């Protein structure tokens, strides 16, 4: 593999073709860190509006650390993988206590929620440190360049790394994987390093890297209950997303104590990884004892309906409430 030629060709291509993404307009490690965490398991197009709102609300670590966790989760709502938001909040407190964002790989790697890839991305982009960032896009590019599904991708990525400008190089390889060297139908005719790509030369690019075996899908049905009483709504701690609130639900035909289903309003589908849910939405009724209590057992919470936008509601609760609003208009 001609590392020098690949660096030159890919670097020129990146300078001409890179997307204008908001986190590429800064070298602030805080902003780069937020973007990298959001981009984990999430498409760029979905991240952009969340990133812009998040940075506007929390422009630095002290602002994020000072915010209540529930508010941070509400701001994150819809992005999924909510442990990322909790780790952001926790890390912001650590950075605030230390007074500065760490500037070396090991210290960045030690922060909650940060692995090898994220530490390499932050340290190279924000501080110009020579660490190769290997995500799914980079792995695909390396495996195809070598035509070797068993390659030591980290070692090869480090060998290819442009140590004069590691941040630019890491972003260039990721950009190539995201826009040209895609999992399906790679656009080899537009690739700046096609002539160096062993997979393209041997016609194996479509089959590399080999596909991972996905878990078998589960199909589940639940009933969500919209329980109102004197301008309040009953919520329960979500069993699916830690730190969020959901509507009370019926599982396998068993209603929660003191709550009974009423009129069915409709249903919707929702998928979380390999679990495919059908949620039936019903009006619900609470027992007099539960309705009278300002807050019943730990698992339940009565909330003024006008305060719902301030609560970290699960995506399923939001979908159910939107469905009910359409039906009851």
C-alpha positions as CSV (number, residue, x, y, z in Angstrom):
1,X,0.0,0.0,0.0
2,X,1.5,3.3,-1.1
3,X,0.7,5.4,2.0
4,X,2.3,8.6,0.7
5,X,0.3,8.5,-2.5
6,X,-2.9,7.7,-0.7
7,X,-2.4,10.6,1.7
8,X,-1.8,13.0,-1.1
9,X,-4.8,11.9,-3.2
10,X,-7.3,11.6,-0.3
11,X,-6.2,14.9,1.3
12,X,-6.7,16.9,-2.0
13,X,-10.1,15.2,-2.5
14,X,-11.2,16.1,1.1
15,X,-10.2,19.8,0.7
16,X,-12.3,20.1,-2.4
17,X,-15.3,17.9,-1.4
18,X,-15.8,17.9,2.4
19,X,-19.2,18.7,3.7
20,X,-19.7,22.0,5.5
21,X,-20.7,20.6,8.9
22,X,-21.1,22.9,12.0
23,X,-18.5,21.1,14.1
24,X,-15.9,21.5,11.4
25,X,-16.0,25.2,11.9
26,X,-14.3,25.1,15.3
27,X,-11.3,23.6,17.1
28,X,-13.0,24.0,20.5
29,X,-12.5,20.6,22.2
30,X,-15.9,20.9,24.0
31,X,-17.8,21.4,20.8
32,X,-15.9,18.6,19.0
33,X,-16.5,16.3,21.9
34,X,-20.3,17.0,21.8
35,X,-20.4,16.3,18.1
36,X,-18.4,13.1,18.3
37,X,-20.7,11.7,21.1
38,X,-23.8,12.7,19.1
39,X,-22.4,11.1,15.9
40,X,-22.0,7.7,17.6
41,X,-24.6,5.3,16.0
42,X,-26.4,8.3,14.5
43,X,-26.6,9.8,11.0
44,X,-25.0,13.2,10.3
45,X,-28.3,14.7,9.0
46,X,-30.1,13.7,12.2
47,X,-27.3,15.1,14.4
48,X,-27.0,18.6,12.9
49,X,-30.2,20.2,14.4
50,X,-29.6,18.6,17.8
51,X,-26.0,19.7,17.8
52,X,-26.9,23.3,17.0
53,X,-29.6,23.4,19.7
54,X,-27.4,21.7,22.3
55,X,-24.4,24.0,21.7
56,X,-26.7,27.0,21.8
57,X,-28.1,25.9,25.1
58,X,-24.8,24.7,26.6
59,X,-21.9,26.5,24.9
60,X,-19.3,25.2,27.3
61,X,-18.7,22.6,30.0
62,X,-19.8,24.8,33.0
63,X,-23.1,25.6,31.3
64,X,-23.7,21.9,30.7
65,X,-22.6,20.8,34.1
66,X,-25.0,23.4,35.7
67,X,-28.0,22.1,33.9
68,X,-30.3,19.5,35.6
69,X,-29.9,16.0,34.1
70,X,-33.6,15.9,33.3
71,X,-33.2,19.0,31.2
72,X,-30.2,17.6,29.3
73,X,-32.1,14.4,28.6
74,X,-35.1,16.4,27.3
75,X,-32.8,18.3,25.0
76,X,-31.4,14.9,23.8
77,X,-34.8,13.3,23.4
78,X,-35.1,11.7,20.0
79,X,-31.4,11.0,19.4
80,X,-31.5,7.7,21.3
81,X,-28.8,5.8,23.2
82,X,-29.4,8.1,26.2
83,X,-26.4,6.9,28.2
84,X,-24.5,9.2,25.9
85,X,-26.3,12.2,27.3
86,X,-25.9,11.1,30.9
87,X,-22.1,10.6,30.3
88,X,-21.9,14.1,28.6
89,X,-23.5,15.6,31.7
90,X,-21.2,13.7,34.0
91,X,-18.1,14.5,32.0
92,X,-19.0,18.2,31.9
93,X,-18.9,18.3,35.7
94,X,-15.4,16.6,35.7
95,X,-14.1,19.1,33.1
96,X,-15.6,22.0,35.0
97,X,-14.0,20.9,38.3
98,X,-10.6,20.5,36.6
99,X,-11.0,23.9,35.0
100,X,-10.0,22.9,31.4
101,X,-10.7,20.2,28.9
102,X,-7.8,17.6,29.0
103,X,-5.3,17.9,26.1
104,X,-3.7,14.5,25.9
105,X,-5.1,11.2,24.6
106,X,-5.0,9.2,27.9
107,X,-6.7,11.9,29.9
108,X,-9.4,12.3,27.3
109,X,-9.8,8.5,27.1
110,X,-10.3,8.3,30.8
111,X,-13.5,10.5,30.7
112,X,-16.9,8.8,31.1
113,X,-18.4,7.6,27.7
114,X,-15.2,8.1,25.7
115,X,-13.5,5.2,24.0
116,X,-10.4,4.9,21.8
117,X,-12.1,6.2,18.7
118,X,-13.6,9.3,20.4
119,X,-10.4,10.1,22.2
120,X,-8.4,9.8,19.0
121,X,-10.9,12.0,17.1
122,X,-10.9,14.8,19.8
123,X,-7.2,14.7,20.4
124,X,-6.3,14.8,16.7
125,X,-8.9,17.4,15.5
126,X,-8.8,19.7,18.5
127,X,-5.1,19.4,19.4
128,X,-3.3,18.0,16.4
129,X,-2.1,14.9,18.2
130,X,-1.1,11.9,16.1
131,X,-3.8,9.3,16.9
132,X,-5.7,7.4,14.2
133,X,-9.5,7.5,14.7
134,X,-11.0,4.2,13.7
135,X,-14.8,4.0,13.4
136,X,-17.0,1.9,11.1
137,X,-16.3,4.1,8.1
138,X,-12.5,4.0,8.6
139,X,-12.6,0.2,9.1
140,X,-14.5,-0.2,5.9
141,X,-12.0,2.0,3.9
142,X,-9.0,0.2,5.3
143,X,-10.4,-3.3,4.8
144,X,-11.2,-2.5,1.2
145,X,-7.9,-0.8,0.5
146,X,-6.1,-4.0,1.6
147,X,-8.8,-6.4,0.4
148,X,-8.3,-8.1,3.8
149,X,-11.2,-8.7,6.1
150,X,-8.9,-9.8,8.9
151,X,-6.5,-6.9,8.7
152,X,-5.2,-5.2,11.9
153,X,-7.2,-2.0,11.1
154,X,-5.8,0.0,14.0
155,X,-2.2,-0.7,13.0
156,X,-2.9,0.0,9.3
157,X,-4.8,3.2,10.1
158,X,-1.8,4.4,12.2
159,X,0.6,3.6,9.4
160,X,-1.5,5.6,6.9
161,X,-2.0,8.5,9.4
162,X,-0.7,11.9,8.2
163,X,1.2,13.0,11.2
164,X,1.6,16.5,9.9
165,X,-2.1,17.1,10.1
166,X,-3.8,14.1,11.8
167,X,-7.1,15.8,12.4
168,X,-7.6,16.6,8.7
169,X,-6.5,13.1,7.8
170,X,-8.9,11.4,10.2
171,X,-11.8,13.5,9.0
172,X,-10.8,12.8,5.3
173,X,-10.9,9.0,5.8
174,X,-14.2,9.2,7.7
175,X,-15.6,11.5,5.0
176,X,-14.6,9.0,2.3
177,X,-16.3,6.2,4.1
178,X,-19.5,8.2,4.7
179,X,-19.9,9.6,1.2
180,X,-18.0,7.4,-1.3
181,X,-16.9,4.1,0.2
182,X,-20.3,3.3,1.5
183,X,-21.5,-0.1,2.8
184,X,-23.7,-0.7,-0.2
185,X,-23.1,0.4,-3.7
186,X,-19.7,2.1,-3.1
187,X,-19.1,4.9,-5.7
188,X,-15.7,3.6,-6.8
189,X,-15.8,5.7,-10.0
190,X,-15.7,8.9,-7.8
191,X,-13.1,7.6,-5.3
192,X,-9.8,9.4,-5.2
193,X,-7.9,6.3,-4.2
194,X,-9.5,3.7,-6.4
195,X,-6.3,2.8,-8.2
196,X,-4.7,1.9,-4.8
197,X,-7.7,-0.1,-3.6
198,X,-7.1,-3.9,-3.7
199,X,-10.8,-4.7,-3.2
200,X,-11.7,-2.6,-6.3
201,X,-8.9,-4.2,-8.3
202,X,-10.2,-7.7,-7.4
203,X,-13.9,-6.8,-7.6
204,X,-14.6,-7.7,-3.9
205,X,-15.6,-4.2,-2.6
206,X,-19.3,-5.1,-2.4
207,X,-18.6,-8.1,-0.1
208,X,-16.1,-6.3,2.3
209,X,-16.2,-6.0,5.2
210,X,-18.1,-9.2,5.9
211,X,-21.5,-8.6,7.4
212,X,-22.1,-9.0,11.1
213,X,-24.9,-11.4,12.2
214,X,-27.8,-9.3,13.5
215,X,-29.9,-10.5,16.4
216,X,-33.3,-12.0,15.5
217,X,-36.1,-9.4,15.6
218,X,-38.6,-9.5,18.5
219,X,-42.2,-8.4,17.9
220,X,-43.8,-7.1,21.0
221,X,-47.2,-5.4,21.8
222,X,-47.9,-3.0,24.6
223,X,-50.8,-0.8,25.6
224,X,-50.0,2.8,26.8
225,X,-52.6,4.6,29.0
226,X,-53.2,8.3,29.0
227,X,-54.5,9.0,32.5
228,X,-55.6,12.6,33.2
229,X,-57.1,14.1,36.4
230,X,-57.8,17.8,37.0
231,X,-55.2,19.1,34.6
232,X,-52.6,16.6,35.5
233,X,-51.2,13.6,33.7
234,X,-49.9,10.4,35.2
235,X,-46.4,9.4,34.2
236,X,-44.2,6.4,35.1
237,X,-40.4,5.9,35.1
238,X,-39.6,4.4,31.7
239,X,-38.6,0.8,31.7
240,X,-36.9,1.1,28.3
241,X,-34.9,4.3,28.6
242,X,-33.3,5.1,32.0
243,X,-33.9,8.7,33.2
244,X,-37.0,9.3,31.1
245,X,-40.7,9.3,31.9
246,X,-43.3,7.2,30.0
247,X,-47.0,6.6,30.1
248,X,-48.3,3.8,32.3
249,X,-48.6,0.6,30.2
250,X,-50.2,-2.8,30.2
251,X,-47.8,-5.7,29.6
252,X,-49.3,-9.1,28.6
253,X,-52.8,-7.9,29.6
254,X,-51.9,-6.9,33.1
255,X,-52.7,-3.3,34.1
256,X,-50.8,-1.5,36.8
257,X,-52.4,-1.5,40.2
258,X,-55.0,1.3,40.5
259,X,-55.0,2.0,36.8
260,X,-57.5,0.7,34.3
261,X,-57.8,1.1,30.5
262,X,-60.6,2.9,28.8
263,X,-61.4,3.8,25.2
264,X,-58.8,2.9,22.6
265,X,-57.6,5.9,20.6
266,X,-55.3,4.1,18.0
267,X,-51.9,2.5,17.7
268,X,-48.4,3.1,16.3
269,X,-45.2,1.2,15.7
270,X,-41.8,1.9,17.2
271,X,-38.5,0.1,16.9
272,X,-35.6,0.0,19.4
273,X,-32.7,-1.9,17.9
274,X,-34.1,-5.4,17.2
275,X,-37.3,-5.0,19.2
276,X,-40.3,-4.0,17.0
277,X,-43.2,-2.7,19.2
278,X,-46.8,-2.2,18.4
279,X,-48.2,0.4,21.0
280,X,-51.9,0.6,21.4
281,X,-53.0,3.9,23.0
282,X,-56.0,4.1,25.3
283,X,-57.5,6.6,27.6
284,X,-57.0,5.4,31.2
285,X,-58.6,5.8,34.6
286,X,-56.8,5.9,38.0
287,X,-58.3,4.8,41.3
288,X,-59.6,7.6,43.5
289,X,-56.8,7.1,46.0
290,X,-54.2,7.3,43.2
291,X,-55.9,10.4,41.6
292,X,-56.0,12.2,44.9
293,X,-52.4,11.8,45.7
294,X,-50.0,14.6,44.5
295,X,-47.5,11.8,43.9
296,X,-48.2,8.1,44.5
297,X,-45.6,5.3,44.7
298,X,-42.1,5.9,43.5
299,X,-42.8,4.6,40.1
300,X,-45.5,7.2,39.3
301,X,-45.6,10.9,39.0
302,X,-48.5,13.3,38.4
303,X,-47.4,16.3,36.2
304,X,-49.4,19.4,35.3
305,X,-50.1,19.1,31.5
306,X,-48.7,22.5,30.9
307,X,-45.4,21.3,32.4
308,X,-45.0,18.3,30.0
309,X,-42.7,20.2,27.6
310,X,-40.2,20.5,30.5
311,X,-40.2,16.8,31.3
312,X,-37.8,14.3,29.8
313,X,-40.6,12.3,28.1
314,X,-39.7,9.1,26.2
315,X,-40.2,9.0,22.4
316,X,-43.0,6.5,22.8
317,X,-44.9,8.8,25.2
318,X,-44.5,11.7,22.8
319,X,-45.8,9.6,19.9
320,X,-48.8,8.5,22.0
321,X,-49.7,12.0,23.1
322,X,-49.5,13.3,19.5
323,X,-51.8,10.4,18.3
324,X,-54.3,11.3,21.1
325,X,-54.2,14.9,20.2
326,X,-55.1,14.1,16.6
327,X,-57.9,11.8,17.5
328,X,-59.4,14.0,20.1
329,X,-59.3,17.3,18.1
